[in-house]
Amino acid sequence: MKKMSQILLLILTLVLTNKVGSFETKLSPQGSDKYNFLIIGGDKSNEKKLRDIFQNKVNEICGTRFEIISIKMNHLSKEGAKKNILNGTFKCFVNSQM
């Protein structure tokens, strides 16, 4: 029984740890087939992870036909915690634009 309690505690700890490492995202349409995507990561997030999330979102929305207009990395220090921020803009292409 004690071993089961320890396993349960370990599982709960892992679940809570994953939630702490989560990202805040905001997708904003900017007009015809153009979008802005903001990702705010925690202090343990790195630029590669934020860029991977950005690329996955672009592929999810546009498929393989898109243009990345800009990607900017920033850092925000708030209440002693450092947050990494990626702000990117992209445009999807439809068949008539090719």
C-alpha positions in Angstrom: 0.0 0.0 0.0 2.9 2.4 0.8 4.4 1.7 -2.6 1.1 2.6 -4.3 1.0 5.9 -2.4 4.5 6.7 -3.5 3.6 6.0 -7.2 0.5 8.1 -7.0 2.5 11.0 -5.5 5.1 10.7 -8.2 2.4 10.7 -10.9 0.8 13.8 -9.4 4.1 15.6 -9.2 4.8 14.9 -12.9 1.4 16.2 -13.9 1.9 19.4 -11.9 5.4 19.9 -13.3 4.1 19.7 -16.8 1.5 22.3 -16.1 4.1 24.7 -14.8 6.1 24.3 -18.0 3.0 25.2 -20.2 2.9 28.1 -22.6 0.4 30.9 -23.1 -0.5 31.5 -26.7 -2.6 34.0 -28.6 -3.5 33.9 -32.3 -4.8 37.1 -33.8 -6.1 37.4 -37.4 -4.6 40.4 -39.1 -6.7 40.5 -42.2 -7.0 38.3 -45.3 -5.0 35.1 -44.6 -2.5 37.0 -42.3 -2.0 36.1 -38.6 0.0 37.2 -35.6 0.9 34.5 -33.1 2.2 35.3 -29.6 3.8 32.6 -27.4 4.8 33.3 -23.8 6.9 30.6 -22.2 8.2 30.1 -18.7 11.7 30.7 -17.5 12.7 27.2 -18.5 11.4 27.5 -22.1 14.0 28.1 -24.8 14.0 29.7 -28.2 14.0 26.4 -30.0 10.9 25.1 -28.2 9.1 28.4 -28.9 10.0 28.3 -32.6 8.8 24.6 -32.7 5.4 25.6 -31.3 5.2 28.5 -33.8 6.0 26.3 -36.7 3.5 23.7 -35.6 0.8 26.4 -35.4 1.6 27.8 -38.8 1.5 24.2 -40.3 -1.8 23.6 -38.5 -3.4 26.7 -39.9 -1.8 27.0 -43.4 -0.6 23.5 -44.2 2.6 23.8 -46.3 1.8 27.0 -48.2 2.8 30.0 -46.1 5.2 32.9 -45.7 6.7 33.8 -42.4 6.8 37.6 -42.3 8.6 38.1 -39.0 9.7 36.4 -35.8 10.9 38.3 -32.8 12.2 36.9 -29.5 11.9 38.9 -26.3 12.4 38.4 -22.6 10.2 39.7 -19.9 11.1 39.8 -16.2 8.1 40.0 -14.0 8.1 39.5 -10.2 11.5 37.8 -10.3 10.5 35.3 -13.0 12.0 35.5 -16.5 9.6 34.7 -19.4 10.6 34.1 -23.0 8.3 35.5 -25.6 8.1 34.8 -29.3 5.9 37.1 -31.5 5.6 36.0 -35.1 3.5 37.0 -38.1 2.7 34.8 -41.0 0.6 34.7 -44.1 -1.2 31.6 -45.6 -1.4 31.2 -49.4 -4.5 30.0 -51.1 -4.5 28.4 -54.6 -5.4 31.7 -56.3 -2.3 33.4 -54.8 0.2 30.9 -56.2 
